[in-house]
């Protein structure tokens, strides 16, 4: 596994006012941070039958964007393919996420890949209590779908490459409330995350969910592979 191959392409984020996401500033990753993320991302890509980071790094095609979000809160965001610069997708990983156990970090990366490949609509950053009931249900449906995708992908990754664990999805979701939302979490969000964790546990224990709901890569990441 060529962990150093994770591309650093941050042109999209560096504007005159400085790059931010949800109010947090971005920075370039250190080499050890790139290696840490690459070692977990590469098996997920391979399990999806996509090119490895080594193949991507040595080709003349698009790269993968990567930046660190300056906050100790634990989260990962993603953005889909772009043409200028040419990126398959971009991962934005918080400083706090880099400190959690590897299985949990891998699980949340698998979840983000689910959002990308399933063509999910980006969520509103409005507080949970300001989102309409209809929008809330749509958001939670996407989250559950990405969770199911992640659990199936983690099962496949563990079977093929002996890394990751499907149990990590439910474990990560349970810790996400204090790690991201803190004491101010709404009851609606707390209940939703609890249901998602229980669903992830059930999917992990099930023998019926043997493989992810695979999609054609080119449909999920336009022109990427």
C-alpha positions as CSV (number, residue, x, y, z in Angstrom):
1,X,0.0,0.0,0.0
2,X,1.6,3.3,-1.1
3,X,0.2,5.5,1.7
4,X,2.2,8.5,0.7
5,X,0.2,8.7,-2.6
6,X,-2.8,10.5,-1.1
7,X,-2.9,13.6,-3.3
8,X,-2.7,17.1,-1.8
9,X,-4.8,19.4,-4.0
10,X,-6.2,22.3,-2.2
11,X,-6.5,25.0,-4.8
12,X,-10.3,25.0,-4.5
13,X,-10.2,26.0,-0.9
14,X,-7.7,28.7,-0.8
15,X,-9.4,32.0,-1.5
16,X,-8.4,35.5,-0.5
17,X,-10.5,35.3,2.6
18,X,-9.0,32.0,3.7
19,X,-10.5,28.5,3.3
20,X,-13.3,27.5,5.8
21,X,-16.0,24.9,6.2
22,X,-18.9,25.4,8.6
23,X,-16.9,28.2,10.2
24,X,-13.7,26.2,10.7
25,X,-10.5,27.0,8.9
26,X,-8.6,24.5,6.7
27,X,-4.9,23.7,6.5
28,X,-2.6,21.5,4.5
29,X,-2.0,18.1,6.1
30,X,1.3,17.1,7.5
31,X,3.0,14.0,5.8
32,X,2.2,11.8,8.8
33,X,-1.5,12.9,8.5
34,X,-1.6,12.0,4.8
35,X,-0.1,8.6,5.5
36,X,-2.6,8.0,8.3
37,X,-5.6,8.7,6.2
38,X,-4.2,7.0,3.1
39,X,-3.6,3.7,5.0
40,X,-7.3,3.6,5.8
41,X,-8.7,5.0,2.5
42,X,-6.7,2.8,0.1
43,X,-8.4,-0.5,1.2
44,X,-11.8,1.1,0.9
45,X,-11.1,2.2,-2.7
46,X,-9.8,-1.3,-3.6
47,X,-12.8,-3.0,-2.0
48,X,-14.9,-0.7,-4.2
49,X,-13.0,-2.0,-7.3
50,X,-11.6,1.5,-7.8
51,X,-7.9,2.3,-8.5
52,X,-5.5,2.4,-5.6
53,X,-4.0,5.6,-4.4
54,X,-0.7,4.5,-5.9
55,X,-2.3,4.1,-9.3
56,X,-4.0,7.5,-9.0
57,X,-0.7,9.2,-7.9
58,X,1.2,7.9,-10.9
59,X,-1.5,8.6,-13.5
60,X,-2.0,11.9,-15.3
61,X,-5.7,11.9,-14.5
62,X,-7.6,13.4,-11.6
63,X,-6.3,13.3,-8.1
64,X,-8.0,13.1,-4.6
65,X,-8.2,16.3,-2.6
66,X,-7.4,16.3,1.1
67,X,-7.4,19.0,3.8
68,X,-7.4,19.2,7.5
69,X,-10.2,21.1,9.3
70,X,-8.9,23.0,12.4
71,X,-11.1,21.7,15.2
72,X,-10.9,19.1,17.9
73,X,-14.4,18.1,17.2
74,X,-14.7,14.8,15.3
75,X,-16.1,14.8,11.8
76,X,-15.3,14.2,8.1
77,X,-16.9,16.0,5.1
78,X,-16.6,15.2,1.5
79,X,-17.3,16.9,-1.8
80,X,-17.8,15.3,-5.2
81,X,-15.8,15.4,-8.4
82,X,-14.6,18.7,-10.0
83,X,-12.9,19.5,-13.3
84,X,-10.9,22.6,-12.3
85,X,-8.8,21.4,-10.7
86,X,-9.5,17.8,-11.7
87,X,-10.5,16.0,-8.5
88,X,-12.2,12.6,-8.1
89,X,-13.5,13.8,-4.8
90,X,-12.2,15.7,-1.7
91,X,-12.0,14.6,1.9
92,X,-12.0,17.2,4.7
93,X,-10.9,15.5,8.0
94,X,-11.0,17.3,11.4
95,X,-8.0,17.3,13.6
96,X,-10.1,15.6,16.2
97,X,-11.0,12.8,13.8
98,X,-7.3,12.0,13.4
99,X,-7.1,11.2,17.1
100,X,-9.9,8.5,17.2
101,X,-9.1,4.8,16.8
102,X,-8.4,3.7,13.3
103,X,-11.5,1.5,12.9
104,X,-13.7,4.4,13.7
105,X,-11.9,6.7,11.3
106,X,-12.2,4.1,8.6
107,X,-15.9,3.7,9.3
108,X,-16.7,7.4,8.9
109,X,-14.6,7.5,5.7
110,X,-16.6,4.6,4.4
111,X,-19.8,6.5,5.3
112,X,-18.6,9.5,3.3
113,X,-17.8,7.4,0.3
114,X,-21.4,6.2,0.5
115,X,-22.6,9.7,0.3
116,X,-20.5,10.3,-2.8
117,X,-21.2,7.2,-4.7
118,X,-24.9,7.2,-3.9
119,X,-25.1,10.8,-5.2
120,X,-26.6,12.2,-2.0
121,X,-27.7,15.8,-1.9
122,X,-25.4,17.9,0.4
123,X,-27.1,18.6,3.7
124,X,-28.0,21.9,5.2
125,X,-25.7,23.2,7.9
126,X,-28.8,24.7,9.8
127,X,-29.3,23.5,13.4
128,X,-31.5,20.4,13.6
129,X,-34.3,22.3,15.3
130,X,-34.7,24.7,12.4
131,X,-35.0,22.0,9.7
132,X,-38.5,21.2,8.6
133,X,-39.9,17.8,9.3
134,X,-39.9,16.9,5.6
135,X,-36.3,17.9,5.1
136,X,-35.3,16.2,8.4
137,X,-36.7,12.9,7.1
138,X,-34.9,13.2,3.8
139,X,-31.6,13.9,5.6
140,X,-32.0,10.9,7.9
141,X,-32.9,8.7,5.0
142,X,-29.6,9.6,3.3
143,X,-27.7,9.1,6.5
144,X,-29.1,5.6,7.0
145,X,-28.4,4.7,3.4
146,X,-24.8,5.9,3.8
147,X,-24.5,3.9,7.0
148,X,-25.7,0.7,5.3
149,X,-23.3,1.3,2.5
150,X,-20.4,1.8,5.0
151,X,-21.2,-1.4,6.9
152,X,-21.3,-3.5,3.8
153,X,-18.1,-1.9,2.5
154,X,-16.4,-2.5,5.8
155,X,-17.4,-6.2,5.7
156,X,-15.9,-6.5,2.3
157,X,-12.8,-4.6,3.2
158,X,-12.2,-6.8,6.3
159,X,-12.8,-10.0,4.3
160,X,-10.4,-9.0,1.5
161,X,-7.7,-7.0,3.3
162,X,-8.1,-7.9,7.0
163,X,-8.5,-4.3,8.0
164,X,-11.5,-2.4,9.4
165,X,-14.5,-3.8,11.2
166,X,-18.3,-3.4,10.5
167,X,-18.9,-3.0,14.2
168,X,-17.0,0.3,14.1
169,X,-19.9,2.0,12.3
170,X,-22.3,1.7,15.3
171,X,-19.5,2.3,17.7
172,X,-18.5,5.5,15.9
173,X,-22.1,6.7,15.7
174,X,-22.5,6.3,19.5
175,X,-19.5,8.4,20.2
176,X,-20.4,11.0,17.5
177,X,-23.0,12.7,19.8
178,X,-20.5,13.8,22.5
179,X,-17.6,14.2,19.9
180,X,-19.5,16.4,17.5
181,X,-22.7,17.7,19.0
182,X,-21.7,18.0,22.6
183,X,-24.0,18.8,25.5
184,X,-26.1,21.0,23.3
185,X,-27.4,18.3,21.0
186,X,-31.1,18.4,20.3
187,X,-33.3,15.5,21.4
188,X,-34.3,15.0,17.8
189,X,-30.7,14.6,16.7
190,X,-29.8,12.4,19.7
191,X,-32.7,10.0,18.9
192,X,-31.8,9.9,15.2
193,X,-28.2,9.0,15.9
194,X,-29.3,6.3,18.4
195,X,-31.6,4.8,15.8
196,X,-28.8,4.9,13.2
197,X,-26.4,3.1,15.6
198,X,-28.9,0.4,16.3
199,X,-29.5,-0.1,12.6
200,X,-25.8,-0.3,11.9
201,X,-25.4,-2.9,14.6
202,X,-28.2,-5.0,13.1
203,X,-26.8,-4.7,9.6
204,X,-23.3,-5.7,10.9
205,X,-24.8,-8.8,12.5
206,X,-26.9,-9.7,9.5
207,X,-25.6,-12.3,7.0
208,X,-28.0,-10.9,4.4
209,X,-25.9,-7.7,3.8
210,X,-22.9,-9.4,2.3
211,X,-21.9,-6.7,-0.1
212,X,-22.5,-2.9,-0.6
213,X,-25.2,-1.6,-2.9
214,X,-22.5,-1.2,-5.6
215,X,-23.0,1.6,-8.1
216,X,-21.2,2.2,-11.4
217,X,-18.2,4.4,-10.3
218,X,-18.6,6.7,-13.3
219,X,-22.1,7.4,-12.2
220,X,-21.2,8.3,-8.7
221,X,-18.0,10.2,-9.5
222,X,-18.4,11.7,-13.0
223,X,-15.5,10.8,-15.2
224,X,-13.4,9.7,-12.3
225,X,-12.4,6.2,-13.0
